[in-house]
Amino acid sequence: MSSPEGNPSDDCKNGAADGSADDSGAEAATNGGIEALATVTRNASRHLYLLTADEKRVRF
Protein backbone atom coordinates (compact mmCIF):
# COMPACT_ATOMS: atom_id res chain seq x y z
CA MET A 1 0.00 0.00 0.00
CA SER A 2 1.62 3.22 -1.08
CA SER A 3 1.28 6.54 0.66
CA PRO A 4 -0.77 9.16 -1.19
CA GLU A 5 2.14 11.58 -1.22
CA GLY A 6 4.34 9.01 -2.90
CA ASN A 7 6.97 9.09 -0.17
CA PRO A 8 8.62 5.64 -0.27
CA SER A 9 9.73 5.89 3.37
CA ASP A 10 6.07 5.86 4.42
CA ASP A 11 5.29 2.67 2.49
CA CYS A 12 6.57 0.33 5.20
CA LYS A 13 4.49 2.13 7.83
CA ASN A 14 1.31 1.61 5.82
CA GLY A 15 1.86 -2.11 5.23
CA ALA A 16 0.31 -3.35 8.48
CA ALA A 17 -0.61 -1.36 11.54
CA ASP A 18 -0.10 -4.31 13.89
CA GLY A 19 3.46 -5.06 12.72
CA SER A 20 2.52 -8.32 11.02
CA ALA A 21 4.43 -7.22 7.92
CA ASP A 22 7.65 -7.99 9.79
CA ASP A 23 6.48 -11.57 10.31
CA SER A 24 5.39 -12.09 6.70
CA GLY A 25 8.74 -13.41 5.48
CA ALA A 26 10.00 -10.16 4.00
CA GLU A 27 12.92 -10.10 6.42
CA ALA A 28 13.73 -13.75 5.70
CA ALA A 29 13.65 -13.07 1.97
CA THR A 30 16.01 -10.13 2.39
CA ASN A 31 18.38 -12.19 4.51
CA GLY A 32 18.28 -14.98 1.92
CA GLY A 33 19.20 -12.51 -0.82
CA ILE A 34 22.08 -11.16 1.23
CA GLU A 35 23.36 -14.68 1.92
CA ALA A 36 23.13 -15.57 -1.78
CA LEU A 37 25.03 -12.44 -2.76
CA ALA A 38 27.70 -13.19 -0.16
CA THR A 39 28.08 -16.72 -1.52
CA VAL A 40 28.46 -15.52 -5.11
CA THR A 41 30.98 -12.88 -4.05
CA ARG A 42 32.97 -15.36 -1.98
CA ASN A 43 33.07 -17.90 -4.82
CA ALA A 44 34.11 -15.25 -7.35
CA SER A 45 36.89 -13.95 -5.13
CA ARG A 46 38.39 -17.43 -4.83
CA HIS A 47 38.98 -17.53 -8.57
CA LEU A 48 40.09 -13.94 -8.97
CA TYR A 49 43.72 -13.18 -9.66
CA LEU A 50 45.58 -10.49 -11.48
CA LEU A 51 47.18 -11.25 -14.80
CA THR A 52 50.62 -10.08 -15.74
CA ALA A 53 51.09 -8.33 -19.07
CA ASP A 54 52.51 -11.53 -20.57
CA GLU A 55 49.51 -13.58 -19.41
CA LYS A 56 47.14 -11.03 -20.93
CA ARG A 57 48.90 -11.26 -24.29
CA VAL A 58 48.68 -15.06 -24.25
CA ARG A 59 45.02 -15.18 -23.16
CA PHE A 60 43.65 -12.26 -25.16
C-alpha positions as CSV (number, residue, x, y, z in Angstrom):
1,M,0.0,0.0,0.0
2,S,1.6,3.2,-1.1
3,S,1.3,6.5,0.7
4,P,-0.8,9.2,-1.2
5,E,2.1,11.6,-1.2
6,G,4.3,9.0,-2.9
7,N,7.0,9.1,-0.2
8,P,8.6,5.6,-0.3
9,S,9.7,5.9,3.4
10,D,6.1,5.9,4.4
11,D,5.3,2.7,2.5
12,C,6.6,0.3,5.2
13,K,4.5,2.1,7.8
14,N,1.3,1.6,5.8
15,G,1.9,-2.1,5.2
16,A,0.3,-3.4,8.5
17,A,-0.6,-1.4,11.5
18,D,-0.1,-4.3,13.9
19,G,3.5,-5.1,12.7
20,S,2.5,-8.3,11.0
21,A,4.4,-7.2,7.9
22,D,7.6,-8.0,9.8
23,D,6.5,-11.6,10.3
24,S,5.4,-12.1,6.7
25,G,8.7,-13.4,5.5
26,A,10.0,-10.2,4.0
27,E,12.9,-10.1,6.4
28,A,13.7,-13.7,5.7
29,A,13.7,-13.1,2.0
30,T,16.0,-10.1,2.4
31,N,18.4,-12.2,4.5
32,G,18.3,-15.0,1.9
33,G,19.2,-12.5,-0.8
34,I,22.1,-11.2,1.2
35,E,23.4,-14.7,1.9
36,A,23.1,-15.6,-1.8
37,L,25.0,-12.4,-2.8
38,A,27.7,-13.2,-0.2
39,T,28.1,-16.7,-1.5
40,V,28.5,-15.5,-5.1
41,T,31.0,-12.9,-4.1
42,R,33.0,-15.4,-2.0
43,N,33.1,-17.9,-4.8
44,A,34.1,-15.3,-7.4
45,S,36.9,-13.9,-5.1
46,R,38.4,-17.4,-4.8
47,H,39.0,-17.5,-8.6
48,L,40.1,-13.9,-9.0
49,Y,43.7,-13.2,-9.7
50,L,45.6,-10.5,-11.5
51,L,47.2,-11.3,-14.8
52,T,50.6,-10.1,-15.7
53,A,51.1,-8.3,-19.1
54,D,52.5,-11.5,-20.6
55,E,49.5,-13.6,-19.4
56,K,47.1,-11.0,-20.9
57,R,48.9,-11.3,-24.3
58,V,48.7,-15.1,-24.2
59,R,45.0,-15.2,-23.2
60,F,43.7,-12.3,-25.2
